[in-house]
Amino acid sequence: MASLAVLQHPTVESGSDSVKVSSVVPEAVSFLDTTLDFKDVKNLESITISVNGLIINSEFSKNTQRKYYELCRSQGASLHKNLPEGIDMKFAVGAIAETVTVADAIKSCNLSNSRDDFSAWDKSLGVLEQLGMNVGFLRAQVEQLLRVVIESEEAANCYNEALY
């Protein structure tokens, strides 16, 4: 079974490109001591979600952590590993949470969902992708599901036209 990795590697550089880290760190957030590869995490209990060297697991419910772990495991990699270095921690937490929310909506959708639902999901995922989240696989699912909805609508229209 695939595992989850530590997600964002902290880097400190000298000179004009240095990254300033705020000294104000939320009480439940701690610093990352070591970096793990995705393959080193064997189960849900060993997940360490970090951004800019800060462990942010405490920012998520256990349910959100589990869902995020499953999404990452399905791709064999951390979905937020490409977020920009120095991104605000709360912004990163929001991006991860939104990814889980949209993935849940996609998972629970059916033929009664409107095209607007699919459009909204794709727009959200597009923004997350531009931020650096690895959500291309979710966008592909949205496209595929939208095609099924369109084909179903067309079949229903043909059937209705045949009746009248």
N, C-alpha and C positions, 0 to 999 in steps of 0.2 A: 504494500500500500504506500502511496506517495505521502510525503510529509510537508510541513510548512517551514519556511525559512524566516530568519530575521530579515527585515524588509529594507531598511534604508541604512546604509553605512555612513557613519559620521565622518566628516573630513574637516580637518582644520588646516588652513593654509596661511602662510604669512604674506604680508604685502597688501596691496590694494584689493585683492580678491578674497580677503579673509571673511569668514562667516562669523557674525556676532551672535552668540547665544544668550538669551535673556537669563539673568540670574534668578528670575522668579519662575519656579517650577511648581506646578500643582502638587499638593501633598501626596496624592496617590500615584504620581508618576515618578519613575526612578530612571537612573542612567543605565545604559547597556554596558556590561563589562566586556563581553566577547561577542563575536559575530558568528552565527551559525549558517550553514548552507541549508537549503530547503530539505535536502535528503537527511539532515541530522535531526529533524523533528519527527518523532515517531508517532505522536498521537495528539489529540486535542489538548490534553493537559500540559504539553510541552510547548505550546504556542507562545512565541514572544513577538508581539507586533511592536515595531519601533520606527520612529521617524526622527531623523537628526540626532540619533544616539539616545533618544528618550524612549523608554518602554511605556507604551500607552494602552496596554491591555485594560487597565482599570477604567478607561474612558468608555468601554463597551460592556453591554450586558453579556452574560455567558451565552445567551442565545445568539446574539450578533457575532460574538467570537466564533461560535460553532459554525454558523452559516458562512462566515468569511473564510474560515479554515477549509470548509467543503468546497467553496469556490476556488480557492487557491490550489487545493489538492487536485481538483478537476483539470487544472491547467499546468500542474507540476511546478508552479512558481508563485511567488508573492505577487499579488495584483498591483500593489502600490510601490513596487521597487523603483519605478521610474519617475516618481514624484520629484519635483525639483528640490535640490539641496537647499536647505534653509527655509522651506515652506513652513508657515505657521502651523503649530501642532493642532490647533482647533480646526483649521481648514482641512488638514489631512484627515483628522477624525471624521469630519463631515463628509469628505469624499469617500472614505471607506464605508461609512454608514449608508450613504446614498447608493453606493454600489450594491450593498446587501438589500436595501429596500427595493430597488429596481429589479434585481434578480428574483426576489420573492414575488413581485408583481408578474413578472414574465412566467415564472413557474406556475402560478395559479391562474393564468389567463385561460380563456376559452373562446369559442366562436362568438359569444355575445359581447366581447370587448369591442369597442369602437376603434375605427382607424385613428382617431385622435389619441387614444390610449397608446397605441403603438408609436405614433409620432412623438408624443411626449417622452416616452421611454427612450426612443432613439436620440432625441435632442439632449436629454440628461446624460445619456451614455457618451454622446459626442463631446460634451463639455468635459466629462470625466476623462475621456481619452486624451483630449487636448492638454489636460493637467498632467497627464503621465500615467493614469491608471490603465492597466491592461484589461480592457473591457471589450476588445474586438470580438471575442467569442460570444458575448452577450448581444452585441449589435447584430451579429450574424443570425442569432436565434430570433431576434425581433424581426429581421427581414424575412426569414423563413416562415415565421408564424403569420406575418402580414400577408404573405403570398397565399397561405392556406385560407385566411379569412376572405381575401379577395376572390379566390377561386370558389369558395363556398357561396359568397354573395352572388357571383355570376351564375352558378348552378341554380340557386334559388330563383333568380330572376328569370332564367330560361324556363324553369318549371312553372312559374307563375304565368309567364307569357303563353305557354302551351295550354294551360287550363282555360285561358280567356280568349 
